[in-house]
Each structure stands twice: as C-alpha cells, then as structure tokens.
Amino acid sequence: MRKRRKIITVSTAVAAAATLPLLMSPVVSAAVLEDDDESSRMTRLYAPPPDRDSYRQVARLAWRGDFRDSAGLLSMVRTPQAVWYGDETPEQVERLVRRTTRSADWQGRLPVLALYNVPGRDCGSYSSGGADSLAEYEAWIDAVAAGIGDREVLIILEPDSLALLPSDCADASNAAQTAVEQQTVIEEQTTADEQTTADEQTAADGQSAADGQPAAQEQPAAEESPTELPPLPDPGAATAPPTGSAAPGTGQEAAQTPAQQVPDALPAASETPAPQSPAVQEPAALDPSASQTPAPEPSTEQPGTLPELTPLPTPDPVTPEAGNSVDPDELDTPVVEDPETAARYSEINYAVDVLTALGQTSVYLDAGHAGWHSVSSIVPRLIKAGIDRATGFALNVSHYQTDPDSTWYGRLISSCLAYADEGGDPEECADQSWSRRHARRWLRAHAPDDPAGMKHYVTDTSRNGQGPWTPRDRHIDAQSWCNPPGRGLGRRPTTHTGDALMDAALWVKTPGQSDGRCLRGTDGPLDPVRGTVNPEAGEWFPDQALELVRYADPAVKVFRRTAGR
C-alpha cells in the first residue's frame, strides 16, 4: 500500500512538471478555470495565466505528497485577478494590453487591468519606478488606450497615486530624521536641566553652610515649575506618506506603518502558527497609516451633537489646514501646490479623460484604505484628480482591511463626494472615526437617497481574509503593509456584491507576490519578523502564498462539483 502511494505521488509530480509548459498556455489555462463568480453570469471576470513560479511550487508540493496545499495553491492562482502593467515602453504595453483584452473578449470575460506607471511611484521605495515625465506618461496611457480599443475593461488607475502624493513623500522622507533630531533635543534639554538643578543645589548648600544654617528644604513637587519638554516621539508612529517606493524608511512604508508591535521571527511556512483573529485586535486611534475599525456605538450618556473631526494627516498643500481657514478677500496670493503634486493631478486627469473616452472602460481612482486617510482628507484629492469623470474609486488595493471596514469607508466617501458636488464642504463630512450613530445621522441628513447618482467603488479582497496584521514589538518599524505574516485570502472576486454602491470585490494585488524586502527599519537583509530574506517586490513568495491558502476566509474550495451536476 505504501509503495503504491509513493508511485502515485511520483507519477502526479512528474505529470505536473511535464505539463507545466502546457498549463502556462493562455488558452488551456483559461479552459480549466473555475468560475468563482457564480452569482453573476452577466459579468464573469478574467483570470490571467499564472506566474510560472507558482506552478513550480504546485509541482514541488505534489512531488512531496502535499496534495491539499498543492490543489489549494492551484485554485488560488487560477482565480480571476488583475493584470498589472507598469515600466513597459509604449510599444510593449500596447501589445501586451491588446493580447490580454483580446483573450478576455474571446472568453467572454471582463479583464481587470491595474495601471501602475505614474512618475514618482511609491515615493521611490520598494515598488519604485514609473515614467520619467508627464509627456512620457501621457504617451504610455495613449498606448494602453490603443491596446484596449473598443473592448470592455475595468481599470484600477495607479494604486497609491492619490493616497501617496509627492507632497506626502517629502514629509515621509524627513520623518526618521525629524524623530532623531527631536530625541536629541530632548536628551540635551534633559541633561541641561539636570546640570542646572545640580548647580543651583550646590550653590544653595554652599550659601547655607556659610551662614551657619541648614540647607533649605525642597519644595513639594506640586509647587515646582519644571521646564516643559516636547513630547517623546512614538518610535512606531508613521507620518503621512501604498500597494504601491526613496530608500527604505520612506514612501509607502512610512505612509502605512502603524504604531504597533512586531512579533518575533515567523517559523517556516509549514510551521506557521494560526493567525490572530481580527476580533481580538485592540483598536487604535485613527492614524493615516494605522489599520482600525470604526468606533463602537456610543452609550446613551454620549452627547447628541456631532463630534468634531479628527485632525487631517499631512494637509494637502492646496487646502488650508483645519481650523486655519482664511477669508478669500484677505489672501494676497493664491495657495500654490508643489510642482510634483500638481503634475500628479495632471497625470491622473489625463488618464481619466483618455481611458473613459473609449466607451466601454470603467475607471476607478485610488482612494487608499480605511486605516490610512480620513474621509475629509481623501475626498478633495479625488475631486482634483477628476473623480467626476471617472466611474468611481478603488479601496484597499494591496492591503488587508476587512470587508466591513472597507464598505463603510466606501459609503462615507461616496456620500461625501455627493455632498461636495452639491456645494458642501468635505471638512463637514462624516468620518470613519465617528461613532456609527453620529455618522448615520449625518448620512440621513446629507447623503442622496438614490445610489445611482453617487460614485461607486470596488475593493481588493485578495489578502484580507484575516484582516490587518497587529504587530507586537514597538521598537522597530513594523511596515504592517509589507508581507505581514499569517494573512489569508479574502472574498472571491465577484461583481455580485449585494451592495448598491459596490461594483465588485476583486483580487487586485496578485496573491503570492512579494511586497518587497521588508527590512522594517533594520540593515537587513533578513526580515526581522519572518527571519528570511523576502523576495523583491513583484516576485513570487512561496511562504506567503501557502499562508494565504491555509488561512483563507472563506476557505479555498479544493474540490469542486463539475458544472451542471
């Protein structure tokens, strides 16, 4: 019996290895796809040919006799997901996009394209790159449009482009140096105060001895007037800047690293402990980089008035800071945004105009995620980027926020956009930090009754099955967005969402591909959390791929019924 099982295992692995080139064929790969969008036959999503390294891992698992993980991984890579384009020349991207859209059209499926080539992408961090200039980017977008033609396409336009503006990059790049300088000032001030106190005490003792009197008793601490020191910086706190990229420590990692803690090195994939349940994670105060759930329902003792909004994270250069509004008649000169940020808005607006002009293309702009920007922070950015001409916005791309958090955040953003379109001030919009009772009161008063007149959204559910990661160690940069351990696949891609404002749940980030080296503030090359050297951004990460399958919620269906039975 054991010999027979070994023969079957070896035969399966050999067959998998021998048929690997055949499985990589787009036609065969498409022919054996499982239909995960069972509730919506009108719009079935396209699954691109999987990464070659993913099939190699499938074959290795089968060779070892690990058939369940092998089958689960195979199911994952054959699930509909986005096709990413960026860094190609205009000629290359036109050819590749045409190939993908033609293949999807031939199969009667809707392709999802993630365009990721904006200049200054990811603040020069792990996913750095992109076009070199506005003109180069416009030529690239023109080539994408030529490759699409009149075919139906859903586009996720430039993840992180609005949640991580060039103005945010400048703040993020100075965050570490600022923290060091603040700590140095604190230490120097403390030393000076201690020296001053010692000198004064010595002088008092000397004077008392000269007078033949005992030294005066110290005043009680409550009567002292100590020197006020600036607050100690939070070692894990992140300044306002994604998946998305300057040197490690800036850009996306500074943008999305919550002030949380990092666990000890993660064991090998086969020994990975069960992930933490999102239900037991302690909520943190809203931070542009922290993952959190909306505030709980207020008690009956809470006031009935609406609370004030939390401060904005790194105010947009074109918008006066909250609480510092200025009468327009008193302004001598207009507020001017920095050239890089102005160029970013020009690039996104150009892409919106060119792509929506194709007729059958749905375009969704970047809106970050629920643990990053407040509603009143991201809405003005969406407006300046041309959301009025786009189909809607995309949430949680390459991140881990739960579906309830994303849908609530999406509803608030959509309602605020409608409110602003009628002349309202985004600063007055309900925010995800508000209690649900107060937010719903605002929605009843200001949100349109008909969702058809509001902007819709899509969410990325490729890796949010276990929710955001909660680190334990606060002494290093957590980089919670970067290959966090113990995460799982989320909701399967579908256009049948049951939400009038939510057009689709998608797998935008390719599950199994690395976010980058994830040095977490260390000199590397090891990831201090996992204890391994993570692959470069975009490369296949076998350990993480297995985690996503094993901790998927809902669980991966390894064995499926044949259609029609």
N, C-alpha and C positions, 0 to 999 in steps of 0.2 A: 504493500500500500504506500509506504513512504517512498519507495523507488518510483512508483507510478506518479505520485505527486511531484516529485522532482523532475521527471520527464515532462510533465505538463507545464511546470513553471519555466523550464528552459525553453520549451517549444514556444510558449507565449512571448517570452522576451526576444527570442530570435525572430519571430514573426513581426513583433513591433519594430525591431531595428531594421528588418528587411523592408518593411512597408513605410518607413519614415519618409523617404522622398515622395512616395505616392500620396501620403496623408497631407503633405505640405502643398499639394496641388490645390489651387483655389476652387476648382470645380468639384473635386472629390471632397474636400473639406466642407464645402457648402452643402453637398448632397447628404452628408451624415450628421448635419447639425440637428440638435434638439431644439424644439420650439418652446422657448421659455415664456413667450408672450401669448399664453393660451387663451387669455381673456379677450384679446383684441386681434381678430383675424384681419381687420381692415389695414392695420399698420404693424407689420412684422419687422423686427429690427435685424440689421445685417451683422453677421459675425465674420470678422476678417480672418485670414489664415493665421494660425497661432505662431508664436515665437518658436524658432527651431529648437532653442534650448529647453523649452517647455516639453516638447516631445521627447527629447533626450532624457529628461527627468522621468517622464512617464515610462519609457523603456527600462530605465535603471530600476525603478520601483517594481515593475513587473518581473524583472530578472531576479530580484531579491525575494519575490513571492508576496510582496505587499500589494495585493490586488485592489483592496479597498481604496488606499491612498492613490494608487495609480489611476483607478477609474474616476475617483473624485477630482483629481487634477485634470484629467482629460475632459471631464464635464465642464470644469471651470474655464479652460482655455477655449472651448468651443461655444461658450455662451456669448450672445451678442454684446459687443463692446465698441468703444470709439476707436477710430483710426487717427493717429496723431501725425501731423505734418509740421515741420519746422527745420530751418537751416538748409533746406534744399535750394538749388538755384530755381529761377522761374521756369526754365525749360524742364527740369526734373519734376517739380511739383505739379506742373500741368499734366505731364504724362502719368504720374502716379495717381493723381486725383481722378483723371479720366478712367484709368483702369479700375479703380475701386468703385466709382459710381456706375460704370457700365456693368460690372459684375453684380452689384446690388440690384440694379434695374432689371437685369436678366433673371434674377432670382425672385423678383417681386418684393424686395425688402428695402427698408429705409436705412441708408447708411448714416452714421453719426461721425462727423469729422471734427477733431479738435485742432484748431489752428493756433500754433504756438511759435511765432516768429517775430514778435514785436521787438523793436530796438530796446536795449537795456533790460532784457528779460531777466526776471528773478533777481534783480539787483546784483548780477554778476556772481551769484552763489552757485550751488551745486548744479542747477539747470541753466546756467548762463548761456548766452548766445543770442541769436536773433539777427535781424537785418541791421546793417550799419547806418542807415539813414532813412529819412521819411520817403525819399524818392525810391530807394531800393525796396522798402516795404510795400509801397504802392504798386510797384511792378510785380512783386510777389503775389499780392492779392489779386491783381488782374489775371495772373496766370492761374491761380486757383479757380477764379470765376470761369475762365476759358475751359478748364478741365471739367467743371460741373455741367456747363451748358444748360439745357432745359430740364435736366433730371432733378428729381425730388431729393433733397438733402437736408439734414438737421446739423447745424453748425454750433459748436461751443467756441466762441470767439475769444481767443487769448486769455486763458486762465491766469489769474493774478494780475492782469494788466491794470485793473481799476482798484482792487483792494490793496495793491502794492505799487503805488505811483512812484515815479522818480523822486518826488519830494519826500516820500516815506523812506526811500533808500538812504538819503542823506542823513536823516535822523537816526536810522538804524546803524549806519556805519560808525556813528560817533557814540553809540550807546555804551560800548565797552570802555572806551577811553574816558567818557564822562564819569562812569561809575568809579574807575580807578582814581580819577582826579578828585572826586568827591570824598572817597575814602581817605586819600592822602591829606586833604584839607581837614577832615575830621580828626585824624590822628595827630596832625601838627597842632590843631587848636586844643585838643585834649592835653597834649604834652605841655603846651604853653600855660594852660590854666593850672595844671598841677604844679608847674615850676613857680608860677605867680603865688599860688596858695602857700607853697613851702617857704618862699622868700618872705611873705608877709608874716607867717607864723614865726619864723626865725627872728625877724625884726621885733615883733611883739614880745617874744621871750626875752630878747636882749634888753629891751626897754624896761620890762618888769624887773629884771634882775638888777638893773642899775638903780631903780627906785626902791629896791628892797621889798617889793611887793610880789605876790604870786601872780603867775600869768592869768589873764582874764579867761573866764570860762567861755567855751564855744557857744555861739548862739544855736538855738534849735534849728534843725534842718528846714522847718517850715518857714523860718524867718529869713533864711538866706536868699540871696538874689543871684542864682547861678547864671553863668553865661549861657545863652541859648545857642545850641548847636543844630546844624541842619540834620534832618533825619537820615539814618543809615540807609543806604540803597539796598533794595532787595536783590540778593545775588541771582535769583532765578527770574526776576521780572524782566519782561521784554518791552521794548519801546515799540511804537507803531512802526510797521516795517520801515504762497504761496508763495497743488500742485499743483507753484510753479509749480537771482542767483548771483561781486566782490569776493573776497576771501571768506573762508569760514568764519562765522560770527556776525555776518551781516545779512541783509536781504530777508529771504523767506524765513530762515531760522530765527532771526531776531523778531520778525513780524509775528510768528505764530508760536513761539516758545512760551508756554505758561509758566507762572511762578509756582511750579510743582516740584516733585521729587522723582529721582531716577532710581530704579531698583538695581540690585547687584546684577552681575553678568548673567545673561539668559542662557540656560542649558541648550544643548543641541536640540534640533527640531524634533527629534524622536522623543526627547525627554522634556519638552516644553510643558510647564505647569498650566493648569487651567487658567483662562484669563479672568481678570477681575470683572465682576458684574457691574455694569454701569449704575445699577440701582443703589449700590453701596458707596459710590463715589461722593465725596463731600463737595458741595457746591462752593465755588469761589466767587469773589466779587467780579463783576463784569470787567473784562480787560480786552483790549483789541486783539490780544494774542491768546487769551485763555479760553478753554472749552468750558461751557457751562450750560445748564438747563435754565429755562425761565424761572423766575422767582415763584415760590409757592403762593397759594391763595392766601389773602390777608385774613386776619382774625376779625371778629366783629368789633374789636376795640380800635381798629385802624381808622384813621380819618377818611371821610368820604371824598375828599378833594384829590385831584390828580397829583401825583408826586412830581417833583422836578426831575428833568432828565439828568442822567449822569454826564460828567464832562466828556467831551469828544476826544478820541485818541488822535493825537497829532493833527491839529486842524488843517484842512485843505488850504493852501496858500491863497486861493481866490475867495475864501469865505472868512469873514471876521470871526474871532473866537467868541464862543458863547459868553454872554454877559458883558461883552465889549462892543455892542452894536453902536454904530456911529450914524448920525443923521447925514444923509447923502449931500445935503446942502453945505455941510461943514468939511467935506472932503476936498482937499486941494488937488490931489492927483488920484487917478483910479488905482485900485489894487491890482498888481500885475503878478501873475504866477511865473514860476521859474521856466526857462525855455524848454527844458526836458519834459516837464509836466505838460506844458502847452502842446508840445509835439506829440505826446502820448494821446491826448484827446483828439488831435487832428488825425492820427493814425487810425484810431478806433472808429471815428466818424467816417473816414474814407472807406474803411472796410464794410461798415454797415450799409452805406449807400451803394457800393458796388455789388455786394452779395445779395441784398434784398431786391435789387433791380432784376435779378434773374427770374423771379416769378414763383418758383417752387422751392425756394430756400428759406428755411426758418433759422433765424439768427438769435442766439442768446448771449448776452453780455455777462461779464464776470461780476459777481456780487459777493465774493468771499464766502464766509460761513458764519453761523450763528455765534460762534465764540470769538469772533475777530472784531468786526466793526459794529457800532451801534447803527440803528436804522437811520437816524438823522445824519450819520457820517457817510454811509454808502449811497443814500438816495441822491444827494447833489452830484456825486460822481457819475452815477448812471445817467442823470439828466444831461450833464455836459458831454457825455460820450455818445448821445444820440439814442437813448432808450425809446424815445417817442417813435422812432422809425424802425426799431428792431422788434422782433417777435416777443422777447421777454428777457429774462436773466437766468443765470445758472448758479446753483448753490452747492457748496461742499465739495467742489472738484478737488480730487486727490486728498481729501480729508476724511474725518471719522465721526462727525457729528451725527447724532441719532436722527431717525426719520421724524419723530415728533418735534424735535428742536428745529429741524430744517423747514418743516411745513409751517410751523408757527412763525418763524422768521420770514419765510416767503410771503405769508399772508400779510404781515406787518409792512414789508417793503412794498408789496403791490398796492396796499391801501394808501400808504404814504405817497407813492407816485401819483395815484389818482387825486389825492388831496392837493399835492403840489401843482398838478395840471389845472386844477380849478383856482389856483392863485394862493393856496395855503403855504405856510412856511414849514419846511421839513423839520425845523427845530421843535415844532409843536407836535410832531407825530408820536404815536405810541411806540415804545421801545421794548426790546426783548428783556430788559432789566426790570420793567414794570411788573407788578402783580397781574395775574391773568384777569382779575376782576376789573382793575382800573383800565387795562388795555382794551378789554371787551367793551367797556363803557365808551372809550374813545372811538372804537370801531363802529359802534352803533350810531354815534353822532356824526361821523365823518366819512366812513367807507361807503362806496356805492353799493346799491342793492343788487345790481346785475354784474356778475363776474365777467360777462362777455366784454364789458367796456374797460376791464382792467388788464394790466400786464401779467402774463402768465410766466411760469418758471419751470425749470427742470432741476433735478437733484442727482448727485453722484452717490450711488449706494454700493459702489464696488468693494469698499473696505470698512463699512460702518456697522457690521453685524454685532460687534461688541462695544460700540461706542468709542469715544475718545479715550486715550491712554492716560492713566493717572500715575505719574512718577512718584517715587518715594524720597529720593535724595535731592535736597535743595542746594547742594554745594557745587553742582556743575550745571552747565547749560543743558536743559532737558531735551530741546529740539523734539517736542512731542509729535510733530508732524512727520518726522523723518524715521521711517522703518520702525515704528513702535512695535514692541513685542506683543504676542498674544491677541492680535486683531483677527477678525473673521469677515468673510464675505457677507454682504447685506442682501437686501431685497433684490430679486432677479429683475433684469431690465424689462420694462413694460410701458406701454402707452395707455394702459387701462388703470388709472391711478385711483379712481373714486373721489378725486378732489377736483372741483371745477377750475381751480387756478393752476393746478399742477399738470403740465402736459405729459411728462414722462419721468419715470425713475430709470436712470441709465447707469451703465458701467463706463464712466468716462476715463478714469485712471485705469490703465491696464493692470489688473491684479496679478501679482507675481513679479512685477518690475520694480527695481530698487528706486528709492527716493534720493540716493546718494551715499557718500561715505559715512555720514553721521558721526562726526568726531566729538560732538557735544562739548565743545569748549576745550578739548584736550589736544595734545600734539599728535595724537594718533600713532600708527594707522588703525589701531583697533577701535571699534565701537565699544565704549566702556560698559554699555548696557548688555550687549549681546556677547561681548568677548571675542568677536570675529571681525575681520575686515569686510565691510559691506561692499557690494559691487557699486560701480559708478552709476549715476542716475540714468535710468532707462534700460539698464542691463538686467537680465533675469536673476532673481534672488531665490534659489531653491528653498532655503529655510523659511522665508516669509511666505512663499507660495503654499507650502504644506500647512503652515499655521492658518492661512486664510481658509483652506479647505476644512481643516479639522474644527475650527471654531466658528464656522459659518452659521449665521442665524437669519433666515431659516436654513436648516441643514441641506447640504448638497444631496440631490437625489441621484444616487449612483446607478440604480436600476430603474428603468422607466418602462411603462407599458408601450407597446407598439401602437402607433396612431391607428384609430379606428376600432380598437378592441376594448 
